[in-house]
Every structure is written in structure tokens, then in C-alpha cells.
Amino acid sequence: MPKHYEALQRAEQERRRKVSGVGSPVPAAVPFEGPIAPSVSAPRPGAFSRLFRRNRGRTTEDASDANKRRIALLQPDSYVAEQYRSLRGRIDALASQRPLKTIAVTSANSGEGKSTCSVNLATVTAMSVGRSVLLIDCDLRRPKIHWTLGLQPQVGLAEVLLNQATVDEAIQKLDGVNLDVLMVRTIPANPSELLASPEMRNLVEDVAGRYDRVILDTPACLGLPDAKGISEICDGLIMVVRADVTPQEEVQAALDILDRRRVVGTVLNGSEGTREQYGYY
């Protein structure tokens, strides 16, 4: 049996041992606290998208950390926000050749910046004039979108998939930008099954008909089946790779699991030029 499938099985067994029960609430959201830093001059241009790198020495995350994850919202004129606009432009160019209304964002392992990429890509896409955008947190294990955006969901994705609430009841609007968000309210005991259910497919088809673009933040790919199930019902897939951290063989293993035909590009996160200016990432 391939190593990555053995790892997947072990991780799923470990998760089931740790699950305390259905309906566990997610941690509370943190409020906005304003810009994180003054504007700085742009470093040397380089890879497809020079994004952020997390400070691996921290064990807790506070409001300041959340602010750094939503830089395109707080500092729309910053160098990093412009890189997300470049990413948006490349996706728009591909969308002229093939349908790309629903895009999943994933990574091989956790902590590589996929949620940060999802939030900021959705933000700059929503800044486009006349464009409607929906951001969905599909991480039913360790959701971060509500925390990053300072929102407190009353109804979430699990409730929608369990037919306990409607999509309209679960979607919240983000102030200051034309962005709708579908977050996670409770942690279910069966996240893999919910994300692979017909209800999830119907949900994606429904919102794809309502919005110009839908960004789905998925769990990491290795060790969990969640990302694969989501990728199979989306038009495109973005792989986030953390510079100098993600081993090449793990990226290869992740691509072996996913449908390569749907991979539209890779985001290099934590590249040298950005790391010098944004040490947090």
C-alpha cells in the first residue's frame, strides 16, 4: 500500500480517538485591530505569488496574528496584496479558457498557508467591481476562517450539510468588501463523510450558480481524505507550497492523491523576498 495512504489511515484513526463528540463549538473569533504595519517598498519580483510565512516559534495565535492573515483587507495597497491580485489575474486568464467558478485551495501539510491564501484571494477577488464572491471554510476539523475575519457564525457548514439549516441562514456578509462567507460553527464527528456527501456536491452546485467565484478552503491533503473529495467537485485547485519547508516528495504525494487535471497552479508561500519584510510568515 502506498505510504501516503497508510498515513491517511493512521491520521483518520487518530482523529477518531480524539473526537470528543458531535457539535463541539469552534473557538471564538477575534476582533479586527487595524493595520499591521506601515507601507513598505516592494522587494524584488519573483515567483508566481510571494506570500507569507508563519512564525514557527509561536504556540498561540492572537488578534495580531489574525490581522496578518487578512492583509489584503487591512492593507489593500501593500506588496503582498498586489501578489494576490496577480494570482487573481492569472486565474481570470485561465477562466477565459475553461470554467473556473469554484476553486479549492489546499496544501500537502497543515501550516503551509492555505487558509491565508484562501482569505486574501477571496478578498482581492471581491474587490473587483461588480463581482460576487463566496468564501467557504471546508475545514471541519480545525477551521480558521471565522477567527481570521473576526466573525462569529451562528450557523455553519456542518449544519447545512446535515440539513439543519439553509445556505442563506449560514452565509454572512463581510463589512467593507463585497464578500460573503460560509464558516464552520460546530465540529462534526464525521467530517470526511459530510464533505464527500451528495449534500456537499449540491451545495457547491447551488452557490456556483449564485456567485461569480467561490473559494473553498480545504484541510491539508496528506493524511486526510477531505481535500480529495472537495477537489473532485470543484472546477479548479490551487496547491500552496511553503518555501524551504514542504518536501518535494510530499508535494508529489499530494498531487498523486488529487485530480491533477483540476490543478490550475501552485502558490509559493514564504519566499525569500517576502520573508525579509514579513518575518511572521
N, C-alpha and C positions, 0 to 999 in steps of 0.2 A: 504494500500500500504506500503511495507517495507520502513523503514526510509532512507536507502541508496539510494533508487530510488527517493524518494522525494527530497533528497539533490541533486541528479543528475539533476533533472528537474530544481530546483532553480538555480543551478550553470550555467546551459546552458542558462536560461533566462537572468541571469545577464550578461553572456558573450555577448549575442546578443545585449544588451543595450549598452555595452561598445565598441563594434567593430566600428571603425571609417570608415572602408571601405576596399575593396579588394586591395591587393597589397601593404600594408604598409610594408616598409622595416624593417628588423630586425636591432638591434643595431650593431654598428661596432665591429669588432673583436679587441682583444688586442694582442700586440706582445709578444713573448717569452722574459723572463727576466732572465733566468738561474736558477740554483738550488735554492731551497727554504731554505735549512738548511744543516748543515754538517751531516755526517752519525752518527747514534746513535746506541747503543746496543739494541737488541731486548727485549721487555718486555715478560712477561710470556705468553706462548702459551695458546690459549683458544678456542673460538667459531669457527664455520665454516669459517668465514672470519672477522678479526678485521680491520675495515676500518676507515673512517674519520667521524668527527663531525663538523658541521658548527658552527661558532660563531654567536649566535642568536642576539647579540647586534649590529651587523653591519647593516647599511641600504643601503650601496652601496658596489659594488664589483669592485676591480681594477685588474691590471696585477698580483699583488702578489697573489690575491685570485685565479686567473686562474691558476697560477703555482702550487698551492697546489692541484688543481683538476686534474692535469696531472702528478702526482708524479712518476708514473711508467715510464714515458717518460724522466723526468728530473733526477730522482734518481732510476735507474733500479735495483740497489743493495740494496735499502732500505728495512726495515722490511715490510712496507706496500706493496711495490711492490711484495714481496715474498708471501704475503697473497693473492694477485690477482693471482699469479702463482698457488697457492694451489686451488683457485677457478677454474682456467683453467683446472688443472689436474682432478678435480672431474667431471667437465663437459666432459672431454675427456673420462673418465672411463665410464660415462653413455652413451656416444656416441657409445661405442663399443657394446651396447645392444639395442639401438634404434636410429633412425635418429635424429640428433641434429645439423643440419646445420644452422638453423635460430633460434635465441634466443632473445626474448623480455625481456627488463629489466624495471620493474615498481615498484611502491610503493603505499601505501594506500593514502598518502597525499604528497603534494609538500614539498620540503625542507628536504627530508629524505636521499638524497644522491644517487638517482638512476642515474643521469647523470654522476656523478663522477665514479660510479661503471661501467657504460657503457664505458666511455672513457678508464679507466685503464684496464678493462677486455679485450677490443678490442686491446689495446696497447700490453699487455703481450702475447696475442694470436698471434698477428702479429709478435712478436719476435721469434716465433717458426720457425725453419729452414724449408724453402720450403713451408710455409703455406700462403695462400692468405686470407685476411680478409677485410670485408667491415663494416664500422660503419655508421648507418643511424640515423639521428635525425628525429624522428617521432613526435616531439612536435611542432605542427603547431600553438601553442598559445604563448609559452614562450621558444623559442629554445635557447640552451646554447652551443651546440657542437662547432659551429664556433667560438664563443667567447673563449671557453676553450682552443681550439687548435690554436688560433691566425690566423685563416683563414678568408678570405672574399669571400663568394660564389658569383659568377656571375649568376648562375642558381641553383635553389634548388628543393626540393621535390614537392612543390606545382606546379611549372611549369611542372614538369614531369607528375604529375597526371592529370594536365589539358591539356596534350598533346601539350604543348607549347615548349617543349624541350625534347631531348632524355636523357636516363640514362647516356650515355657516356659523354654528354655535362655537366651533373650535377656533376659527380664524380670528386673529387680532390684527389691527392696523398699527403700524409703527408711525409715531408722530414725526413730522418733519421730512418725510420721504414717502413716495407712493409705493410702499412695500407692505404686503400682507404676510403674516407669519402664522404657521401652524406648528405649535410646540408640543412638548410632552408634559403631561400633568401627572400621570402615575406610571410606575414601573410594573409592567405585567410579568407574570411568571413564565409566559411563553412568547417572548419577543420574536424568535425566529419564525414560529408558526404564523403569527399575526402578519409579519412583513411578507410572507410568502402566500398569504391567503387571497382568495378572489376579491375580498373586500378591499385589499390594498391595491390590486390592479384596477378595480372600479374607481377607487379614489383618484388614482393618478390620471386615468382617462377623463374623469369628471373635471378636475382642475386644469388639465391641459386644454380643455375646451373653453375655460373661463379666462385664462391668463395668457399673456404673450410669452412668458417664460416661467418655468417652475424649476427651482433649485432644491435638490434633495441632499441633505447632509446625512451620510450613512456611517455606520460603525466601521472600524478598520476591517480590512478584508481577511487577513490571516488569522486563523483560529476560530472564526465565526462565519456562519453561512449567510448572515443578514445582507451584506453588501451584494453578494451574487444574486440573491433573489430580487433586490431592488433594481440592480443594473439590467436585468432581463426585461423589465417593464418600462425602461426609460429610453429616450432617443439617443442619448449620449452619456459618456462617462469621462470624468476628469480624475486622473491619478495624481495625488500630491506626494512628492518625494522630498525628504528632508536632507539637505546637502550635508555630506560628511557624517551622516548618521544611518540612513537607510541602506542596508547591504544590497548589493546588486542582485544577489540570488533571491532575496525576499521580494524585491520588485518583480522579478521574473516569476516567482511562485504565485504572487498575487494576480499577475496577468494570465497565468495558466488557469486560475480559478474563474476569472471573469470572462465575459464575452468580448474578445479583442476587437470585434467588428464595431463595437459601440464606443471604444476608447477614442476620444477626439483629441486628446493631448495630455501632457504631463506638466505640472507646475513644480518648479524647483524652489523649495522653501528654505530660507536661511542661507542664501548665497553670500559670498564674501562681502560684496559692497554694502548690502543691507545690514549685515551683521555688525559692521563697524559703526553704523549710526543708530541701530535699534538693538542694543545689547540684550534686551529682554528675550528676543526670539533667536 
